[in-house]
Amino acid sequence: MAKKKQSKGLPLLEEINKFQQTSLLEADEALDYKVGDYISDNLKHELRPYQAQALYALNYTQTRDKKYNQLLFNMATGSGKTDTMASVILYMYVEYGYQNFVFVANTNAVVSKTRENFLNDNSPKYLFNTPISIDGQRVEIRAVNRFPVVQKPGIIYLKLTTIQSLANELGSSRENGLTYEELKKNKLVVLADEAHHFNASTKSQKVEEKSWEILLDKVRNSNSDNRQFEFTATIDIDKELVYEKYKDKIVYKYDLDKFMNDGYSKNVYRLEAQNEDSVKMLNAVLLSQYRKRIAQKVGVENFKPVILFKSNRVANSIQAKDDFLEMIAELNAEKLANFLAEQNNINHSTTLKKAYNYWMKQDFAETVVELKRDFKPLTTINVNDTAKEGVLGDKNDFNNLNTLEDINNPLRTVFAVAKLTEGWDVLNLYDIVRIGEQPVTANQTNSEAQLIGRGARYNPFVYKGERSYTRRFDRSNPDLELLESLFYHTINDVKYINNLLKSFDKMNLVSESDNDNDYSVYTATVKDSFKQSKAYKFGKLYHNQLEAVPESAYNNLGSYGFNRNTITIDMNDSILEHAKNQESKINEASSREEIIADFSKVRDLRLLKKAMSRDKFFRFAELSKWLPSLKSLDEFMTSRDWLGNLRINAIVPYNRLDSQQNNSFRLLVVVQALAQVKSSIKRNYLKKRGTNRFDSVPLKDIVIDYTKRVSNSSTGVQALIKPEPMDKDDWFVYDQAIVDGLEKNLIEMIRGLVTELKKEYKEVFLIRNEETINKLKIYDFDNDGSKDILHYEGFMPDFLLYLDNGQVTYQLFIEPKGDQLLERDSWKEKLLKKINPENIELIGENDDVRLYGVKFFRFGNGREIETEITEILE
């Protein structure tokens, strides 16, 4: 994994961060910039938090007494710099009246891609909603070569050009060419993409009159109102001269490791092996097709994983494509079987072994037919040509490469040298295979690292009806995680790997080697003996049906899944950040909890009004869209159904003096609390909720083999998980139980009951309802008309106890729960208590099926649970 570099101080960035913290404490709305509706309403994609933060930083620089006319956005590869640029265009147009924009980059590929982003409203890559409308007026973004003398309202003039073309144009007097004299007449914004290319003079310490850097300086300085906004993922800030130039110009910084850790990218794995190119090629094909099969199995439609074969020389790349197509054409069932058997014995990659084991269970002849259909000349492209590196000479090639996600685009394999390191916008690249064993310099591995960074862009596929733009399966389901992982197949050469890791480190690119050192993978297999049982062949398991929540049901805050009584905000500034998925734990020795506001008290309503005024969501016109039963803002603030009974607390350090709990601090806490209210309202409006109607699914559809990946370094509250052999326990349906200590204790408790249970029941089975299978969920349901908090998320009890005496079948839901989760998950225990024959309706069943929920199994309450189970079955 790449290590975080110790960066030098960046004064402008530090100033902005300090100002933002201060502005939150001030009761002055003018200090607090929010992304305008004219941006959010006109962009096809909702701005991510870090993109909105970049716009906040820009706004800061443009509202100071000192006007910053040159700024750099240092944003990770794949983080959506172009979306940020689109926001900047709208911002500068609306807030400061800029109509002239020049987009400039180093390559035709980047310019062509950006033309699709900004100008082609028929392109799937177009970034704006159609039409663009601001304050009721339609706005057009119009491509130009020269800026008109008379500027028409409602038009944004955009010139897209390479830096080379711009230099030629400004350096010669030719018809229809842009001139410096022209540039003086109207203010403009220069958007310089991949801006690390524009620092030659700074790096060389030589002022070269014809350098691109000097050219852009002249363009910017042609009018005192001009602005130059640069964008790059890689800036050599460790070089002293570059640092001195940009230390007061870097307006926003979002590193690749932060981007990846926040879940916006694929995970990146390295497959290091001393294999021939043909072996690496076939490995990549088998892994890619295995990934496609997984997607088909779980219902992900139109999932087409792409492979990139990367060479260092054009001749090698052309030959590699020929070799690849010949290898596929000559592949037969016998060759495939031999390859799988040989590789399975010598390859130590966890992922490839899973793929091998899968394909060895398939019909080899049918597999070969499928591979020949998916990997053939029609689905293969070589993008190398005689044009300059970084330039795609064939327009059709460019269109194909930038529509790889399109269902009508057949391409599965791409062969390239250096065409795709910049300007390639693809989401469904899953394997990059390094072809050739040539010596590799640090500069070449830098280029490869950048390519891997681009390939790591997340592919927002639809799973179970929902599209996500962040990873969903980290460490939870190895198969589905494969749909969120990029693999770099490379040589196992010490010098090369060291250079590559240095390049990763320079970019802050996080990668892992695909081996067994960091985690173990265990597979639980359904016992053959259980497959012969009546329960497996004919048995059913039960879960409750869902129904759409009608608008009329949204009549209080609890119906949006929110606690109407208390919100606690952690303001202990000794804790700056929590790692992803890490439970927040309050250090009781260094903090205390204080009441900040109580909206049942009239004195705090003024504070509430002030906090609500900071977010347009809490204006009645907007709020009523989400709260259909709401009659007025006053009702929202004072009714006990809404905020009228809400108390807001804050966790604060012990050393914070009471005098510091002033109105500014209180306002900050209330603003954060309202952000939680807003999030819960938007997240849970018009959701589906559970009902008390339970339907059946075949047991054998739920009880299937599963794989679980387990960290070998579990620490702290993360319990150590390991497999327990269960082959001698005929009542446990799997050959092993992959469980933690508490779950093991539950199994031991059931083991103590089995002998007595078997005296009365012909079939006694304990079923592990494994979360990675994700099939049998139950949902909270309201059977008494109360206004308790409603929970819309599904819940998977870890174990199901299945009993059948020949006349009656029992299904008991059992959930082990650690003490640290009791409060957070208390609603799940309440749901379990609701599940009994008196409260539920079984669809299509009679009294021969009975469902019960059991209270949480905890350390130390085994006897209590034994008694409860016994009483249920009496």
Secondary structure by P-SEA (a helix, b strand, c coil): ccccccccccaaaaaaaaaaaaaaacccccccccccaaaaacccccccaaaaaaaaaaaaaaaccccccbbbbbccccccaaaaaaaaaaaaaccccccbbbbbcccaaaaaaaaaacccccccccccccccccccbbbbbcccccccccccccbbbbbbbcaaaaaaaaaccccccccaaaaacbbbbbbccccccccccccccccccccaaaaaaaaaaccccbbbbbbbcccccccaaaaaaccccccccccaaaaaaaccccbbbbbcccccaaaaaaaaaaaaaaaaaaaaaaccccbbbbbbbccccaaaaaaaaaaaaaaaaaccaaaaaaaaaaaaaccccaaaaaaaaaaaaccaaaaaaaaaaaccccccccccccccccccccaaaaaaaaacccccccccbbbbccccccccccccccbbbbcccccccaaaaaaaaaaaaaaccccccccccccccccccccccaaaaaaabbbbbbbccaaaaaaaaaaaaaacbbbbccccccbbbbbbbccccccccccccbbbbbbbbbbcccccccccccccccccccccccccccccccccccccccccccbbbbbccccccccaaaaaaaaaaacccccaaaaaaacccccccccccccccccccbbbbbbcccccccccccaaaaaaaaaaaaaaaaaaaaaccbbbbbccbbbbcccccccccbbbbbbccccccccbbbbbbcccccccccccccccaaaaaaaaaaaaaaaaaaacccbbbbbccccccccbbbbbbbccccccccccbbbbccbbbbbbcccbbbbbbbbbbcccccccaaaaaaaaaaccccccccccccccbbbbbbccccccaaaaaaaaaaaaac
